[in-house]
Amino acid sequence: MLAAVLSSVVLMAPAEAVVETPASAEPKPLRRYLTREVPFSARFVDHGVLQVSAAGGWPHLYALRLHLGLFDHLVVGMQTHWLPEQRAPQISPEVSVAFVRMRRFEWGAHYQQTLYPPPEVDGDPTTPSFSQRDHWLLTSLSLGNHWLSAGFDFGVVRARIKDPNQDPPDPDTNPSTIRWKLGGGLHLRAGTRRWGFTASVLAPQLMTQLAFDVRFGLFEMRRKGGWRPSGVVYSTDRRVPQWRSSK
């Protein structure tokens, strides 16, 4: 009799609720890495960001560029310009590889070209009468802090120059030769995550330019926004309440 009562109580007891443990809110390692804080770089573009820029300078006069950042360490892009004297636009590829991207420091390498206007045939033996295009392979070191990033470049340049060891075959032309030279320069970017101005200079094949870039998020993992400079307070910003001291 007692056993029957106990068994009925056990059967009538409510079952314990099964509590499911929610999945961890911690981001995956790749997402955590691609959302870390990095400088607003002059040489590298963040993952999933498309950069559109326009530059003016010497000797290319102007250039339009597109760059896409992948995994914070690879940037692929191109530049072009089309002057009135040219039958078709000049196009050249650009590639950057970042070896290290830390919160305030960057180190990497990049390949770029310097575009030139078409040569002038003016009978002057000192004026190049051949097409020129410099190829730069450089390593870059940069330091950044909020809206400012600056550094230097060092490497080699492959250039076509006037050959001093040959006489011109005719007065309107002069012979050329290929030379590899050590080269380098400086770069400086001021702006936000989304837009900025970049000044750069390279030598001994002189190249100077000032570029304005705008960066759009295509499939980036970092938060949206970043158009306004960080640390700047505007009149439309919400004010922080002032705590009153108790008397």
Buried (B, 14 or more C-beta within 10 A) or exposed (E): EEEEEEEEEEEEEEEEEEEEEEEEEEEEEEEEBBBEEBBBBBBBBBBBBBBBBEBEBEBBBBBBBBBBBBEBBBBBBEBBBEBEEEEEEBEBEBBBEBEEBEEEBBBBBBBBBBBBBEBEEEEEEEEBBBEBBBBBBBBBBBEBEEBBBBBEBEBBBBBBBBBEEEEEEEEEBBBBEEEEEEBBBEBBBBBBBBBBBBBBBBBEBBBBBEBBBBBEBEEBBBEEEBEEBEEEEEEEEEEEEEEEEEE
